[in-house]
Amino acid sequence: MPKVVKALETKPKPVVIWLEFQDCAGCSESFIRSTSLLPTEVLLEFISLEYHETLMAPSGDYAEESKREAIEKYKGKYILVVEGSVTPNGVYCTVGGRSNYELLKEAAENAAFVVSVGSCASWGGIPKASPNPTGAVPVYEVIKDKTVVNVPGCPPIGDVLVATIVHYLALGKLPPLDGLGRPKTFYGETIHDRCYRRAFYNAGKFAESFDDEKARKGYCLYKLGCKGPITRNACPTIRWNGSLSFPIQSGHPCFGCSEPDFWDRGFIYKPLSVVEEGIS
């Protein structure tokens, strides 16, 4: 920890360029609600956010000029954060008359590395869900010549993104990634592995409906469709809103929003055993 603190206090602030494509801005909302470091600390003290359509003061031509200047000035040094899926066909989601595909390729060319924040950028997310009318694809299918760090979730936990950037700032390298490009520290275990209701699962105690006595006693939500056993994320340990809660703690099963193509599975409230056995 002292090494991290010293790095935050003494090293030059990393430059961040943040692009938004096919998204709902929920990932940005989550980011500015991080609690390990306050958003004001992150934005004003620890990173230099040169471009973010939602958070920056300039707009229009002034905003685009600011981005162009940052790309040129910090060539090879800036971190490119991408929120939202990409449409290579050039028809949908244009900014200033330019396609998101063109904007992504331009910004990624001279980035130190790319962070796909949220399931839309990481896997294609909701825009890519069948029938995928816009032809949406994840960032890593477009950017193949640079490291792409995936921080999935719908939205992801803001602290996870902050910690990933801080790791790079403090140690000068990215955190260890798994086979899908996710930081192992946060996506190395399933929600089921970390869940405080795991003891009820092991004991065979399950809620049968959302309002029965077993649900009120906090029994496992597996039979109500919880996808915790197949979902990798840190929700049970970091949680949300200042570590106040996460969906399972609030009485709702995990539906696997940080996993690829979670929406197209189409069985949010069906138990995994039913799906695995092919029972409709």
C-alpha positions as CSV (number, residue, x, y, z in Angstrom):
1,M,0.0,0.0,0.0
2,P,2.8,2.6,0.7
3,K,4.1,2.0,-2.8
4,V,0.7,2.7,-4.3
5,V,0.3,5.8,-2.2
6,K,3.7,7.1,-3.2
7,A,3.0,6.4,-6.8
8,L,-0.3,8.3,-6.7
9,E,1.5,11.3,-5.0
10,T,4.6,11.5,-7.2
11,K,4.2,9.9,-10.6
12,P,2.7,11.9,-13.5
13,K,-1.0,11.5,-13.9
14,P,-1.9,9.0,-16.6
15,V,-3.8,10.6,-19.5
16,V,-7.2,9.0,-20.3
17,I,-9.2,9.4,-23.4
18,W,-12.7,7.9,-22.9
19,L,-14.9,7.1,-25.9
20,E,-18.6,6.3,-25.7
21,F,-20.3,4.3,-28.5
22,Q,-23.4,2.1,-28.3
23,D,-24.0,2.4,-24.6
24,C,-26.3,3.8,-21.9
25,A,-23.6,5.7,-20.0
26,G,-24.2,3.4,-17.1
27,C,-20.5,2.5,-17.0
28,S,-19.6,6.1,-16.7
29,E,-22.2,6.5,-13.9
30,S,-20.6,3.5,-12.1
31,F,-17.1,4.9,-12.5
32,I,-17.9,8.3,-11.0
33,R,-19.5,6.5,-8.1
34,S,-16.4,4.5,-7.2
35,T,-15.7,4.6,-3.4
36,S,-12.2,3.2,-3.0
37,L,-11.1,6.6,-4.3
38,L,-13.7,9.4,-4.6
39,P,-14.5,10.4,-8.1
40,T,-13.2,13.9,-7.4
41,E,-9.9,12.4,-6.4
42,V,-9.7,10.2,-9.4
43,L,-10.7,12.9,-11.9
44,L,-8.8,15.9,-10.4
45,E,-5.8,14.4,-8.7
46,F,-4.9,10.9,-10.1
47,I,-5.7,10.9,-13.8
48,S,-5.9,13.5,-16.5
49,L,-9.2,12.9,-18.3
50,E,-8.6,14.6,-21.6
51,Y,-11.8,13.6,-23.3
52,H,-15.2,12.2,-22.1
53,E,-18.3,13.3,-23.9
54,T,-20.5,13.1,-20.7
55,L,-18.1,14.6,-18.2
56,M,-16.1,17.2,-20.1
57,A,-17.2,20.9,-20.2
58,P,-16.5,21.5,-24.0
59,S,-18.8,20.2,-26.6
60,G,-19.0,20.0,-30.4
61,D,-15.9,21.1,-32.4
62,Y,-14.1,22.2,-29.2
63,A,-14.4,18.8,-27.7
64,E,-13.2,17.0,-30.8
65,E,-10.3,19.4,-31.1
66,S,-9.4,18.6,-27.5
67,K,-9.3,14.9,-28.3
68,R,-7.1,15.4,-31.4
69,E,-4.7,17.5,-29.4
70,A,-4.5,14.9,-26.6
71,I,-3.9,12.0,-29.1
72,E,-1.0,13.9,-30.7
73,K,0.5,15.3,-27.5
74,Y,0.5,12.0,-25.5
75,K,1.1,9.7,-28.4
76,G,2.0,6.2,-27.1
77,K,1.3,7.1,-23.5
78,Y,-2.5,7.6,-23.0
79,I,-4.9,5.0,-21.9
80,L,-7.9,4.6,-24.2
81,V,-11.1,3.6,-22.3
82,V,-14.0,2.5,-24.5
83,E,-17.6,2.3,-23.3
84,G,-20.2,0.7,-25.6
85,S,-20.1,-1.7,-28.6
86,V,-18.7,-0.9,-32.0
87,T,-20.5,-1.0,-35.4
88,P,-17.9,-1.7,-38.2
89,N,-20.5,-1.1,-40.9
90,G,-20.2,2.6,-40.3
91,V,-24.0,3.2,-40.4
92,Y,-24.9,3.4,-36.8
93,C,-23.6,5.5,-33.8
94,T,-21.7,8.3,-35.5
95,V,-20.1,11.2,-33.7
96,G,-19.5,14.4,-35.6
97,G,-20.4,12.7,-38.8
98,R,-17.7,10.0,-38.3
99,S,-18.4,6.3,-37.5
100,N,-17.5,4.8,-34.2
101,Y,-15.4,2.3,-36.0
102,E,-13.3,5.0,-37.5
103,L,-13.0,6.9,-34.2
104,L,-11.9,3.8,-32.4
105,K,-9.2,2.8,-34.9
106,E,-7.9,6.4,-34.8
107,A,-7.7,6.7,-31.1
108,A,-6.4,3.2,-30.5
109,E,-3.5,3.5,-32.9
110,N,-1.3,5.5,-30.5
111,A,-2.7,4.3,-27.2
112,A,-0.6,2.6,-24.6
113,F,-3.4,0.1,-24.1
114,V,-7.2,-0.1,-24.4
115,V,-9.7,-0.8,-21.6
116,S,-13.1,-2.0,-22.6
117,V,-15.3,-0.9,-19.8
118,G,-18.7,-2.7,-19.4
119,S,-20.2,-5.7,-21.2
120,C,-21.1,-3.8,-24.3
121,A,-17.5,-2.9,-25.0
122,S,-16.1,-6.2,-23.7
123,W,-18.5,-8.6,-25.4
124,G,-21.0,-6.6,-27.5
125,G,-23.6,-6.6,-24.7
126,I,-27.2,-5.6,-25.2
127,P,-26.6,-4.0,-28.7
128,K,-25.2,-7.3,-29.9
129,A,-28.1,-9.3,-28.6
130,S,-30.1,-11.2,-31.2
131,P,-31.0,-10.1,-33.9
132,N,-28.2,-7.6,-33.5
133,P,-29.7,-5.0,-35.8
134,T,-26.7,-2.7,-35.9
135,G,-24.1,-5.4,-36.4
136,A,-22.5,-4.6,-33.1
137,V,-19.2,-6.2,-32.1
138,P,-16.9,-5.9,-29.0
139,V,-13.8,-3.8,-29.0
140,Y,-11.4,-6.7,-29.1
141,E,-12.7,-7.8,-32.4
142,V,-11.7,-4.5,-33.9
143,I,-8.5,-3.8,-32.1
144,K,-6.1,-6.7,-32.6
145,D,-2.7,-5.2,-32.4
146,K,-2.8,-3.9,-28.8
147,T,-3.6,-5.3,-25.3
148,V,-7.3,-4.9,-24.6
149,V,-8.3,-5.2,-21.0
150,N,-11.9,-6.2,-20.5
151,V,-13.7,-4.9,-17.4
152,P,-17.2,-6.4,-18.0
153,G,-20.4,-5.9,-16.1
154,C,-23.7,-4.2,-16.8
155,P,-22.4,-1.9,-15.5
156,P,-19.1,-3.0,-14.0
157,I,-18.2,-2.0,-10.5
158,G,-16.6,1.4,-10.6
159,D,-13.9,0.5,-8.1
160,V,-12.6,-2.3,-10.4
161,L,-11.9,0.2,-13.2
162,V,-10.2,2.6,-10.8
163,A,-8.1,-0.2,-9.3
164,T,-7.0,-1.3,-12.8
165,I,-5.8,2.2,-13.7
166,V,-4.1,2.6,-10.3
167,H,-2.3,-0.7,-10.7
168,Y,-0.9,0.6,-14.0
169,L,0.1,3.9,-12.4
170,A,1.7,2.4,-9.4
171,L,3.5,-0.5,-10.9
172,G,4.0,0.6,-14.5
173,K,2.3,-2.5,-15.9
174,L,-1.2,-4.0,-16.3
175,P,-2.6,-6.4,-13.7
176,P,-2.5,-10.2,-14.5
177,L,-5.3,-11.0,-17.0
178,D,-7.2,-14.2,-17.6
179,G,-7.8,-15.9,-20.9
180,L,-10.6,-13.4,-21.7
181,G,-8.5,-10.3,-20.9
182,R,-10.1,-9.7,-17.5
183,P,-8.1,-8.7,-14.4
184,K,-7.7,-11.9,-12.4
185,T,-8.0,-10.2,-9.1
186,F,-11.6,-9.3,-9.7
187,Y,-12.7,-12.0,-12.2
188,G,-10.6,-14.9,-11.0
189,E,-13.5,-16.5,-9.1
190,T,-17.2,-17.0,-9.6
191,I,-19.8,-15.1,-7.7
192,H,-20.9,-18.5,-6.3
193,D,-17.4,-19.0,-4.9
194,R,-17.5,-15.8,-3.0
195,C,-21.3,-15.6,-2.1
196,Y,-22.3,-15.4,1.5
197,R,-25.3,-17.6,0.7
198,R,-23.0,-20.4,-0.4
199,A,-23.5,-22.2,2.9
200,F,-27.2,-22.5,2.2
201,Y,-26.4,-23.9,-1.3
202,N,-24.1,-26.5,0.3
203,A,-26.8,-27.4,2.8
204,G,-29.5,-27.8,0.1
205,K,-31.5,-24.9,1.4
206,F,-33.1,-22.9,-1.5
207,A,-35.7,-20.2,-1.9
208,E,-38.6,-21.5,-4.0
209,S,-40.1,-18.1,-4.8
210,F,-39.2,-14.5,-4.2
211,D,-41.7,-14.1,-1.3
212,D,-41.7,-17.4,0.5
213,E,-40.4,-18.0,4.0
214,K,-37.1,-19.5,2.7
215,A,-36.4,-16.3,0.7
216,R,-37.0,-14.2,3.8
217,K,-34.5,-16.4,5.7
218,G,-31.9,-15.6,3.1
219,Y,-31.6,-19.0,1.5
220,C,-29.8,-19.6,-1.7
221,L,-31.4,-18.2,-4.9
222,Y,-30.2,-21.0,-7.2
223,K,-33.7,-22.3,-8.0
224,L,-34.8,-18.8,-8.8
225,G,-32.3,-18.6,-11.7
226,C,-29.1,-17.4,-10.0
227,K,-26.2,-17.6,-12.5
228,G,-23.6,-17.1,-9.8
229,P,-22.0,-20.5,-10.4
230,I,-21.1,-19.5,-14.0
231,T,-20.4,-15.8,-13.5
232,R,-17.0,-14.4,-12.7
233,N,-17.1,-11.0,-10.9
234,A,-16.3,-9.4,-7.5
235,C,-19.8,-8.3,-6.7
236,P,-20.0,-10.3,-3.4
237,T,-16.7,-8.9,-2.1
238,I,-16.5,-5.3,-3.3
239,R,-20.3,-4.8,-3.8
240,W,-21.9,-1.5,-4.7
241,N,-22.6,1.9,-3.3
242,G,-19.9,2.0,-0.7
243,S,-19.9,-1.8,-0.3
244,L,-23.5,-1.5,0.9
245,S,-25.0,-4.4,-1.2
246,F,-25.2,-6.4,-4.4
247,P,-28.1,-8.0,-6.2
248,I,-28.0,-11.3,-4.4
249,Q,-27.8,-9.5,-1.0
250,S,-30.8,-7.5,-2.1
251,G,-32.8,-10.7,-2.8
252,H,-32.4,-10.9,-6.6
253,P,-30.5,-13.7,-8.4
254,C,-27.4,-12.9,-10.3
255,F,-28.2,-13.1,-14.1
256,G,-24.6,-13.2,-15.2
257,C,-24.3,-9.7,-16.7
258,S,-20.5,-9.8,-16.8
259,E,-20.4,-12.9,-19.0
260,P,-20.4,-13.0,-22.8
261,D,-23.8,-13.0,-24.5
262,F,-25.6,-13.1,-21.1
263,W,-28.8,-11.6,-22.6
264,D,-29.2,-14.1,-25.4
265,R,-29.2,-17.0,-23.0
266,G,-32.8,-16.1,-22.3
267,F,-33.2,-17.9,-19.0
268,I,-32.7,-15.3,-16.4
269,Y,-35.2,-16.8,-14.0
270,K,-34.7,-20.5,-14.9
271,P,-32.3,-22.5,-12.8
272,L,-29.1,-23.7,-14.4
273,S,-30.0,-27.3,-13.8
274,V,-33.2,-26.9,-15.9
275,V,-31.3,-25.3,-18.8
276,E,-28.5,-27.9,-18.6
277,E,-31.1,-30.7,-18.8
278,G,-32.9,-29.1,-21.8
279,I,-36.2,-28.7,-20.0
280,S,-38.2,-25.7,-21.2
